[in-house]
Every structure is written in C-alpha cells, then in structure tokens.
Amino acid sequence: MRDVALQVRQRAKVYDQWGFGGKSKRGLGISALFAGISGAGKTMAAEVLAQELPLDLYRIDLSAVISKYIGETEMYL
C-alpha cells in the first residue's frame, strides 16, 4: 500500500516534470488489485488508501457491470 500511495503522490513529477507522460501509449492511471479471502481486509485497505491520498473510492458490483453478451459490458460502463 505504501508503494501505491507513493506512485500516486509522485506521478505528476514523473509524467509531467520528467516528461514520461507523453512517451506512454497506455493510460496514465494507477491500478491496485486487492485479493484474498472474505474478511482479509481488502475493503478496509482500499478505504485507508483512498483516505490517505485523498481520493474518492467507488464500490462497484461487478455482477451489475459484467455481461456474458458481447458489447453489453461496455454499454454498462
């Protein structure tokens, strides 16, 4: 979590001041995947990280977004 927080805090320097933002063909966002059994603290970790940075945290029900039909998932996003 410290590494993710550090990346978010330093991304303006890396992308803008150092010029790496224009060199990337990918998006400039930062993603974190929390995995583990129920009750392991994934949601709490995300909440703490969002509060520390401070960023908005969105909780998404994947069953309401992911579709088995081609093209429908993009429509829901």
Residue frames as a rotation matrix with the C-alpha (Angstrom) as fourth column:
MET 1
0.570 0.822 0.000 0.00
0.822 -0.570 0.000 0.00
0.000 0.000 -1.000 0.00
ARG 2
0.326 -0.530 -0.783 2.89
0.187 -0.775 0.603 2.34
-0.927 -0.342 -0.153 0.65
ASP 3
-0.700 -0.621 0.353 4.16
0.423 0.038 0.905 1.74
-0.576 0.783 0.236 -2.89
VAL 4
-0.101 0.756 0.647 0.75
0.967 -0.078 0.243 2.54
0.234 0.650 -0.723 -4.39
ALA 5
0.757 0.383 -0.530 0.47
0.554 -0.806 0.210 5.73
-0.347 -0.452 -0.822 -2.31
LEU 6
-0.073 -0.882 -0.465 3.99
0.162 -0.471 0.867 6.76
-0.984 -0.012 0.177 -3.33
GLN 7
-0.663 -0.129 0.737 3.24
0.722 0.150 0.676 6.19
-0.198 0.980 -0.007 -7.02
VAL 8
0.368 0.877 0.308 0.11
0.905 -0.414 0.098 8.34
0.214 0.243 -0.946 -6.81
ARG 9
0.697 -0.110 -0.708 1.95
0.340 -0.820 0.461 11.12
-0.631 -0.562 -0.534 -4.99
GLN 10
-0.218 -0.931 -0.291 4.88
0.004 -0.299 0.954 11.14
-0.976 0.207 0.069 -7.43
ARG 11
0.033 0.224 0.974 3.05
0.866 0.480 -0.140 10.61
-0.499 0.848 -0.178 -10.73
ALA 12
0.951 0.289 -0.108 2.82
0.208 -0.860 -0.466 14.34
-0.227 0.420 -0.878 -11.56
LYS 13
0.328 -0.913 -0.241 6.60
-0.582 -0.396 0.710 14.63
-0.744 -0.093 -0.662 -11.24
VAL 14
-0.395 -0.512 0.763 7.26
0.187 0.768 0.612 11.52
-0.900 0.384 -0.208 -13.33
TYR 15
0.128 0.547 0.827 4.69
0.918 0.251 -0.308 12.19
-0.376 0.799 -0.470 -16.05
ASP 16
0.927 0.345 0.144 4.87
0.374 -0.862 -0.342 15.99
0.006 0.371 -0.929 -16.28
GLN 17
0.705 -0.686 -0.181 8.24
-0.518 -0.672 0.530 17.22
-0.485 -0.280 -0.829 -14.99
TRP 18
-0.246 -0.848 0.470 10.28
-0.222 0.521 0.824 14.28
-0.943 0.098 -0.317 -16.27
GLY 19
-0.271 0.187 -0.944 8.24
-0.921 -0.335 0.198 14.03
-0.280 0.923 0.263 -19.48
PHE 20
-0.957 -0.127 0.259 7.25
-0.081 0.980 0.183 10.37
-0.277 0.154 -0.948 -19.33
GLY 21
-0.155 0.987 0.033 3.55
-0.026 0.029 -0.999 11.17
-0.988 -0.155 0.021 -19.77
GLY 22
0.389 0.284 -0.876 3.95
-0.797 -0.374 -0.475 11.90
-0.463 0.883 0.080 -23.46
LYS 23
-0.529 -0.714 -0.460 6.01
-0.844 0.499 0.196 8.77
0.090 0.492 -0.866 -24.07
SER 24
-0.769 0.274 0.578 3.45
-0.072 0.861 -0.504 6.28
-0.635 -0.429 -0.642 -22.81
LYS 25
-0.764 0.553 -0.332 0.97
-0.362 0.058 0.930 4.71
0.534 0.831 0.156 -25.19
ARG 26
-0.386 0.615 -0.688 -1.02
0.753 0.640 0.150 3.40
0.533 -0.460 -0.710 -22.23
GLY 27
0.637 0.671 0.380 -3.24
0.232 -0.636 0.736 5.21
0.736 -0.380 -0.561 -19.79
LEU 28
-0.353 -0.820 0.450 -1.58
-0.165 -0.418 -0.893 7.15
0.921 -0.390 0.012 -17.01
GLY 29
0.529 0.639 0.559 -3.78
-0.692 -0.056 0.720 5.87
0.491 -0.768 0.412 -14.20
ILE 30
-0.716 -0.689 0.115 -2.64
-0.605 0.530 -0.594 3.66
0.348 -0.495 -0.796 -11.36
SER 31
0.384 0.857 -0.344 -4.49
-0.564 0.513 0.647 0.46
0.731 -0.055 0.680 -10.51
ALA 32
-0.693 -0.509 0.511 -4.38
-0.719 0.437 -0.541 -1.79
0.052 -0.742 -0.669 -7.48
LEU 33
0.122 0.693 -0.710 -5.90
-0.402 0.689 0.603 -5.25
0.908 0.212 0.363 -7.24
PHE 34
-0.419 -0.155 0.895 -6.75
-0.906 0.135 -0.401 -6.48
-0.058 -0.979 -0.197 -3.75
ALA 35
0.101 0.404 -0.909 -7.19
-0.425 0.844 0.327 -10.23
0.900 0.353 0.257 -3.48
GLY 36
-0.895 -0.400 0.197 -7.85
-0.359 0.385 -0.850 -12.51
0.264 -0.832 -0.489 -0.55
ILE 37
-0.586 0.690 -0.425 -10.43
0.698 0.696 0.167 -14.44
0.411 -0.199 -0.890 1.37
SER 38
0.307 0.804 0.509 -13.52
0.216 -0.580 0.786 -12.81
0.927 -0.131 -0.352 2.79
GLY 39
0.976 0.135 -0.169 -12.65
0.196 -0.224 0.955 -10.78
0.091 -0.965 -0.245 5.88
ALA 40
0.243 -0.970 -0.030 -8.98
0.967 0.244 -0.069 -10.32
0.075 -0.012 0.997 4.98
GLY 41
0.126 -0.149 -0.981 -9.29
0.482 -0.855 0.192 -6.52
-0.867 -0.497 -0.036 4.94
LYS 42
-0.482 -0.300 0.823 -9.41
0.875 -0.119 0.469 -5.74
-0.043 0.947 0.319 1.21
THR 43
0.395 0.723 0.567 -12.17
0.684 -0.643 0.343 -3.15
0.613 0.253 -0.749 1.54
MET 44
0.845 -0.128 -0.519 -10.56
0.380 -0.539 0.752 -1.59
-0.376 -0.833 -0.406 4.59
ALA 45
-0.193 -0.979 0.061 -7.22
0.689 -0.091 0.719 -1.35
-0.699 0.180 0.692 2.76
ALA 46
-0.331 0.152 0.931 -8.90
0.850 -0.382 0.364 0.42
0.411 0.912 -0.002 -0.17
GLU 47
0.739 0.668 0.085 -10.70
0.538 -0.661 0.523 2.80
0.405 -0.341 -0.848 2.21
VAL 48
0.548 -0.624 -0.557 -7.49
0.457 -0.334 0.824 3.64
-0.700 -0.707 0.102 4.08
LEU 49
-0.456 -0.753 0.475 -5.62
0.800 -0.114 0.589 4.24
-0.389 0.649 0.654 0.82
ALA 50
0.001 0.559 0.829 -8.37
0.780 -0.519 0.349 6.48
0.626 0.647 -0.437 -0.56
GLN 51
0.906 0.347 -0.243 -8.50
0.418 -0.634 0.650 8.50
0.072 -0.691 -0.720 2.66
GLU 52
0.257 -0.905 -0.339 -4.72
0.598 -0.126 0.791 8.83
-0.759 -0.406 0.509 2.84
LEU 53
-0.347 -0.571 0.744 -4.34
0.924 -0.070 0.377 10.21
-0.163 0.818 0.551 -0.69
PRO 54
-0.420 0.866 0.271 -7.29
-0.086 0.259 -0.962 11.75
-0.904 -0.427 -0.034 -0.54
LEU 55
-0.908 0.173 -0.381 -9.25
-0.373 0.081 0.925 10.20
0.191 0.982 -0.009 -3.42
ASP 56
0.097 0.984 0.151 -12.83
-0.985 0.117 -0.125 9.16
-0.141 -0.137 0.981 -3.97
LEU 57
-0.906 -0.293 0.307 -13.46
-0.279 0.956 0.090 5.44
-0.320 -0.004 -0.947 -3.60
TYR 58
-0.061 0.889 -0.454 -16.11
-0.991 0.002 0.136 3.79
0.122 0.458 0.880 -5.72
ARG 59
-0.608 -0.011 0.794 -17.56
-0.277 0.940 -0.199 0.42
-0.744 -0.340 -0.575 -4.87
ILE 60
-0.242 0.453 -0.858 -18.80
-0.966 -0.031 0.256 -1.41
0.089 0.891 0.445 -7.96
ASP 61
0.167 0.396 0.903 -20.91
-0.369 0.874 -0.315 -4.55
-0.914 -0.280 0.292 -8.06
LEU 62
-0.739 -0.588 -0.329 -19.28
-0.510 0.169 0.843 -6.49
-0.440 0.791 -0.424 -10.91
SER 63
-0.634 0.559 0.534 -22.36
0.610 0.786 -0.099 -8.63
-0.475 0.263 -0.840 -11.41
ALA 64
0.447 0.815 -0.369 -24.20
0.405 -0.552 -0.729 -5.46
-0.798 0.176 -0.577 -12.43
VAL 65
0.253 -0.457 -0.853 -21.46
-0.659 -0.727 0.194 -4.46
-0.709 0.513 -0.485 -14.88
ILE 66
-0.773 -0.634 -0.034 -20.14
-0.485 0.555 0.675 -7.64
-0.409 0.539 -0.737 -16.50
SER 67
0.400 0.909 -0.116 -22.32
-0.744 0.248 -0.621 -9.22
-0.535 0.335 0.775 -19.16
LYS 68
-0.127 -0.396 0.910 -22.00
0.172 0.894 0.413 -12.54
-0.977 0.209 -0.046 -20.96
TYR 69
0.666 0.443 0.600 -23.16
0.663 0.017 -0.748 -10.90
-0.342 0.896 -0.283 -24.18
ILE 70
-0.347 -0.869 0.354 -20.61
0.933 -0.281 0.225 -9.26
-0.096 0.408 0.908 -26.49
GLY 71
-0.541 0.007 0.841 -20.71
0.388 -0.885 0.257 -5.48
0.746 0.466 0.476 -26.29
GLU 72
0.528 0.848 0.038 -23.03
0.347 -0.257 0.902 -5.17
0.775 -0.463 -0.431 -23.30
THR 73
0.265 -0.494 -0.828 -20.28
0.953 0.005 0.302 -4.77
-0.145 -0.870 0.472 -20.70
GLU 74
-0.772 -0.587 0.246 -19.03
0.628 -0.764 0.148 -1.61
0.101 0.269 0.958 -22.44
MET 75
-0.177 0.805 0.566 -22.58
0.234 -0.524 0.819 -0.27
0.956 0.278 -0.095 -22.52
TYR 76
0.680 0.471 -0.562 -22.89
0.604 0.074 0.793 -0.62
0.415 -0.879 -0.234 -18.72
LEU 77
-0.180 -0.826 -0.533 -19.61
0.951 -0.285 0.121 1.20
-0.252 -0.485 0.837 -18.10
